[in-house]
Amino acid sequence: MNPDSELAPATTIAVIGAGRLGGVLTRALRAAGFSVLGPLRREQPMPAADIAILAVPDAAISAVAFVARPHVRRVAHLSGATGLDAVDFSIHPLQTFTGGETPDVFHGIGAAIDGRTAEDKSLARDLARALGMTPFTVTDRAAYHAAASFASNFVLTVLDAAEQLAIAAGVEDPREVLAPLVRQSVDNWQHQGAADALTGPIVRGDEATVATQRAATGAHRDLFDALTTATRRIADSRTPETNPHTPEPVSHTSEADPRTPETNPHTPEPDSHAPEPDPRTPEAAPHTPEKDRA
């Protein structure tokens, strides 16, 4: 922990917001040794504390921060998309929460941090580390938050489509059957990147199979088309070494043809109008002059 930070085990933290993240965060802060008030609902009276952490919807941050400000030394929020206009620092745990997780859910995950001042940013960094998170900073909140949605929310949209199609195909327990495939795909992506990890008919150039799949997607066809277009871009980005369908370069160097004239279709046919050699011997040829007599 930074010795110059205002964060200490005796720090009193009020968690405002009793939703999924508010409850998990409260348990984790207590497990880390902090004195925690809450989780408090927004309509409850605001107690005095060192830090107020707002686990509320983005639209409510400004109003709740205004109410909390007179009672605390620092105000923070947990949003990945909202700036610091109404607060002193922010910590965005890069994880999805259902509300029933244990405190160790924060261990090893990333946390986007920011602060109005260097001291505020240091406080955010120390608090993230105290919960077991790895802090990092971002330069574009909107792009960062969109990335998080692609990595979590939209993945669930795709998986729901996969589940529905598997059910239509007669697969029992589709989530259990598909989950190992999903985990391996994510593991391959983590270690290799999308282009090198990509498999399937698109990267193989098997358009007949792609068309067959598309015909079976039914209500998910628009999603299939959008994903197909995006997947083609990834496949096209593969280097020749990783793309088995990259055509061989055409060589323009002229080489001798090893085939014999009989097997070489490009050997020109003999000219049928050219005179044929006379098969007779010079003595029998009519135009061969006789030798001078002695």
PLY file of the C-alpha trace (Angstrom):
ply
format ascii 1.0
element vertex 294
property float x
property float y
property float z
element edge 293
property int vertex1
property int vertex2
end_header
0.00 0.00 0.00
1.26 3.49 -0.80
2.49 5.06 2.46
1.42 8.50 1.22
-2.14 7.31 0.52
-5.02 8.33 2.75
-6.23 4.73 2.62
-5.64 2.74 5.81
-7.27 -0.34 7.35
-9.17 1.94 9.73
-10.69 3.88 6.83
-14.47 4.11 7.07
-16.20 3.48 3.75
-19.88 4.02 3.07
-21.26 1.99 0.17
-24.32 3.65 -1.31
-26.39 1.38 -3.50
-27.81 -1.98 -2.45
-27.86 -3.63 -5.85
-25.76 -6.52 -7.13
-22.40 -4.78 -7.05
-23.09 -2.82 -3.86
-23.67 -5.98 -1.86
-20.65 -7.84 -3.24
-18.40 -4.82 -2.75
-19.53 -4.37 0.86
-18.62 -7.96 1.69
-15.25 -7.66 -0.03
-14.35 -4.42 1.77
-15.18 -5.97 5.13
-13.10 -9.03 4.27
-10.21 -6.69 3.44
-10.39 -5.18 6.93
-12.17 -1.89 6.30
-14.92 -0.42 8.45
-17.92 -0.46 6.13
-21.29 1.23 6.38
-23.94 -0.27 4.17
-24.85 -1.15 1.64
-27.15 1.85 1.98
-30.12 2.63 -0.19
-30.14 6.00 -1.85
-33.09 7.19 0.22
-31.40 6.38 3.53
-29.69 9.11 5.60
-26.02 9.55 4.69
-23.69 8.77 7.61
-20.30 10.37 8.19
-17.44 8.43 6.61
-14.01 8.87 5.07
-15.08 7.68 1.63
-18.45 7.26 -0.03
-18.50 4.75 -2.89
-21.51 5.09 -5.14
-22.74 1.76 -6.51
-25.67 3.40 -8.30
-26.81 3.73 -11.93
-24.83 6.24 -13.97
-27.80 8.60 -14.23
-28.00 8.86 -10.42
-24.32 9.54 -9.72
-24.46 13.33 -9.73
-27.49 13.58 -7.43
-26.22 11.00 -4.94
-22.74 12.52 -4.92
-24.26 15.91 -4.11
-26.06 14.43 -1.09
-23.01 12.51 0.12
-20.42 15.27 -0.31
-20.99 17.12 3.00
-20.60 13.93 5.04
-17.37 12.45 3.61
-13.83 13.38 2.64
-13.88 11.65 -0.75
-16.62 10.50 -3.14
-16.06 7.75 -5.69
-18.16 5.86 -8.22
-17.86 2.43 -9.85
-18.89 3.37 -13.38
-16.74 2.59 -16.39
-18.40 5.16 -18.65
-18.98 8.21 -16.41
-16.36 10.88 -15.85
-15.24 12.59 -12.66
-17.40 15.72 -12.79
-19.28 14.82 -9.58
-16.71 12.65 -7.77
-13.06 12.59 -6.72
-12.07 9.21 -8.10
-13.49 6.13 -9.77
-12.87 2.40 -9.74
-14.50 0.21 -12.36
-14.14 -3.52 -11.60
-13.89 -5.22 -14.98
-16.13 -8.12 -14.10
-19.76 -9.15 -14.30
-21.67 -9.60 -11.05
-24.90 -11.41 -10.23
-24.93 -10.39 -6.56
-24.20 -13.68 -4.87
-20.43 -13.78 -5.34
-17.97 -14.21 -2.49
-15.39 -11.48 -1.70
-12.66 -13.24 -3.67
-14.52 -12.47 -6.91
-12.36 -9.33 -7.10
-9.09 -11.25 -6.86
-7.09 -11.08 -10.08
-9.52 -9.00 -12.14
-8.72 -5.67 -13.74
-9.98 -2.34 -12.47
-10.02 0.88 -14.50
-9.13 3.73 -12.16
-9.05 7.50 -12.40
-8.78 10.50 -10.08
-9.06 14.26 -10.16
-5.63 14.67 -8.60
-2.55 12.49 -8.25
-3.57 11.82 -4.65
-7.07 10.79 -5.70
-5.69 8.44 -8.35
-3.29 6.96 -5.82
-6.20 6.38 -3.45
-8.16 4.62 -6.19
-5.13 2.46 -7.05
-4.57 1.45 -3.43
-8.22 0.61 -2.87
-8.32 -1.55 -5.99
-5.21 -3.41 -4.89
-6.57 -3.86 -1.37
-9.46 -5.82 -2.90
-7.10 -7.95 -4.99
-7.66 -6.18 -8.32
-5.06 -5.07 -10.86
-5.52 -1.33 -11.51
-5.03 0.24 -14.93
-5.91 3.54 -16.60
-7.74 4.35 -19.83
-7.67 7.34 -22.17
-11.12 6.91 -23.73
-13.88 5.87 -21.34
-16.50 5.36 -24.06
-14.30 3.03 -26.12
-13.21 1.16 -22.99
-16.79 0.66 -21.83
-17.81 -0.49 -25.32
-14.98 -3.03 -25.22
-16.33 -4.34 -21.92
-19.80 -4.70 -23.44
-18.41 -6.66 -26.38
-16.48 -8.92 -24.02
-19.43 -9.61 -21.73
-22.92 -8.44 -22.70
-22.69 -9.20 -26.41
-21.03 -12.56 -25.76
-24.16 -13.57 -23.85
-26.29 -12.46 -26.80
-24.30 -14.75 -29.11
-24.38 -17.61 -26.62
-28.15 -17.30 -26.25
-28.50 -17.65 -30.03
-26.22 -20.71 -29.94
-28.32 -22.22 -27.15
-31.59 -21.68 -29.02
-30.21 -23.20 -32.22
-28.83 -26.18 -30.30
-32.25 -26.75 -28.72
-33.84 -26.62 -32.18
-31.31 -29.24 -33.28
-32.40 -31.59 -30.50
-29.37 -31.12 -28.25
-30.06 -31.90 -24.61
-28.48 -29.63 -21.97
-27.04 -27.28 -24.63
-25.25 -25.03 -22.13
-23.37 -28.01 -20.70
-22.48 -29.21 -24.19
-21.43 -25.82 -25.56
-19.59 -24.48 -22.48
-16.32 -26.42 -23.08
-16.23 -25.09 -26.65
-16.74 -21.55 -25.38
-14.04 -21.90 -22.73
-11.51 -23.30 -25.18
-12.29 -20.57 -27.72
-11.74 -17.88 -25.09
-8.53 -19.56 -23.93
-7.23 -19.71 -27.51
-8.16 -16.05 -28.06
-6.38 -15.02 -24.84
-3.12 -16.70 -25.85
-3.17 -16.31 -29.65
-5.52 -13.48 -30.60
-8.64 -13.80 -32.74
-6.96 -14.16 -36.14
-4.74 -17.09 -35.16
-7.39 -18.75 -33.00
-10.12 -18.58 -35.64
-11.38 -21.89 -37.03
-14.47 -23.02 -38.91
-15.91 -22.87 -42.42
-15.31 -19.16 -43.03
-11.57 -19.34 -42.46
-11.45 -22.57 -44.51
-13.26 -20.90 -47.41
-16.09 -23.44 -47.24
-18.90 -21.27 -48.58
-21.25 -24.21 -49.10
-21.23 -24.96 -45.37
-21.68 -21.28 -44.52
-24.77 -21.18 -46.75
-26.15 -24.33 -45.13
-25.67 -22.85 -41.66
-27.34 -19.61 -42.70
-30.40 -21.45 -43.97
-30.80 -23.08 -40.55
-30.54 -19.91 -38.43
-34.17 -18.83 -38.73
-34.91 -15.87 -36.46
-31.18 -15.43 -35.81
-30.33 -14.81 -39.48
-29.64 -11.08 -39.09
-27.23 -11.81 -36.25
-25.64 -14.60 -38.30
-25.12 -12.26 -41.26
-23.56 -9.54 -39.09
-21.24 -12.02 -37.41
-20.32 -13.61 -40.73
-19.29 -10.24 -42.13
-17.19 -9.47 -39.05
-15.63 -12.94 -39.08
-14.64 -12.59 -42.73
-12.70 -9.45 -41.84
-10.78 -11.38 -39.18
-10.12 -14.24 -41.59
-8.89 -11.82 -44.26
-6.47 -10.25 -41.76
-4.59 -13.51 -41.29
-1.03 -13.58 -42.61
-0.11 -16.04 -45.39
1.60 -18.20 -42.76
-1.61 -18.57 -40.74
-4.15 -18.54 -43.58
-4.23 -21.90 -45.38
-6.37 -20.41 -48.15
-3.88 -17.75 -49.22
-3.14 -18.53 -52.89
0.39 -19.49 -53.85
2.31 -16.65 -55.52
2.48 -16.93 -59.30
6.04 -17.20 -60.58
6.82 -15.42 -63.85
10.28 -16.99 -64.17
10.56 -19.04 -67.37
11.71 -22.58 -66.71
12.42 -25.42 -69.07
9.46 -27.75 -69.44
10.52 -31.22 -68.33
7.87 -32.88 -70.44
8.72 -34.48 -73.77
7.15 -33.08 -76.92
4.81 -36.06 -76.95
3.44 -35.16 -73.44
3.69 -31.39 -73.74
0.41 -30.01 -75.07
2.12 -26.71 -75.85
4.68 -28.17 -78.26
3.73 -26.83 -81.73
2.54 -29.32 -84.35
4.93 -29.79 -87.29
4.15 -27.76 -90.43
2.16 -30.01 -92.78
3.23 -27.91 -95.82
6.96 -28.32 -95.30
8.63 -30.82 -97.70
9.48 -34.17 -96.21
13.05 -35.44 -96.44
13.68 -37.89 -99.30
14.00 -41.39 -97.82
16.21 -42.58 -100.71
19.98 -42.78 -100.48
22.10 -40.22 -102.29
22.82 -42.82 -105.05
19.15 -43.37 -105.67
18.08 -39.76 -105.51
17.36 -38.48 -109.08
19.11 -35.17 -108.56
22.31 -36.57 -107.02
25.12 -35.92 -109.56
27.18 -38.89 -110.61
30.84 -39.00 -109.68
33.29 -37.88 -112.38
34.66 -40.76 -114.36
38.34 -41.20 -114.62
0 1
1 2
2 3
3 4
4 5
5 6
6 7
7 8
8 9
9 10
10 11
11 12
12 13
13 14
14 15
15 16
16 17
17 18
18 19
19 20
20 21
21 22
22 23
23 24
24 25
25 26
26 27
27 28
28 29
29 30
30 31
31 32
32 33
33 34
34 35
35 36
36 37
37 38
38 39
39 40
40 41
41 42
42 43
43 44
44 45
45 46
46 47
47 48
48 49
49 50
50 51
51 52
52 53
53 54
54 55
55 56
56 57
57 58
58 59
59 60
60 61
61 62
62 63
63 64
64 65
65 66
66 67
67 68
68 69
69 70
70 71
71 72
72 73
73 74
74 75
75 76
76 77
77 78
78 79
79 80
80 81
81 82
82 83
83 84
84 85
85 86
86 87
87 88
88 89
89 90
90 91
91 92
92 93
93 94
94 95
95 96
96 97
97 98
98 99
99 100
100 101
101 102
102 103
103 104
104 105
105 106
106 107
107 108
108 109
109 110
110 111
111 112
112 113
113 114
114 115
115 116
116 117
117 118
118 119
119 120
120 121
121 122
122 123
123 124
124 125
125 126
126 127
127 128
128 129
129 130
130 131
131 132
132 133
133 134
134 135
135 136
136 137
137 138
138 139
139 140
140 141
141 142
142 143
143 144
144 145
145 146
146 147
147 148
148 149
149 150
150 151
151 152
152 153
153 154
154 155
155 156
156 157
157 158
158 159
159 160
160 161
161 162
162 163
163 164
164 165
165 166
166 167
167 168
168 169
169 170
170 171
171 172
172 173
173 174
174 175
175 176
176 177
177 178
178 179
179 180
180 181
181 182
182 183
183 184
184 185
185 186
186 187
187 188
188 189
189 190
190 191
191 192
192 193
193 194
194 195
195 196
196 197
197 198
198 199
199 200
200 201
201 202
202 203
203 204
204 205
205 206
206 207
207 208
208 209
209 210
210 211
211 212
212 213
213 214
214 215
215 216
216 217
217 218
218 219
219 220
220 221
221 222
222 223
223 224
224 225
225 226
226 227
227 228
228 229
229 230
230 231
231 232
232 233
233 234
234 235
235 236
236 237
237 238
238 239
239 240
240 241
241 242
242 243
243 244
244 245
245 246
246 247
247 248
248 249
249 250
250 251
251 252
252 253
253 254
254 255
255 256
256 257
257 258
258 259
259 260
260 261
261 262
262 263
263 264
264 265
265 266
266 267
267 268
268 269
269 270
270 271
271 272
272 273
273 274
274 275
275 276
276 277
277 278
278 279
279 280
280 281
281 282
282 283
283 284
284 285
285 286
286 287
287 288
288 289
289 290
290 291
291 292
292 293
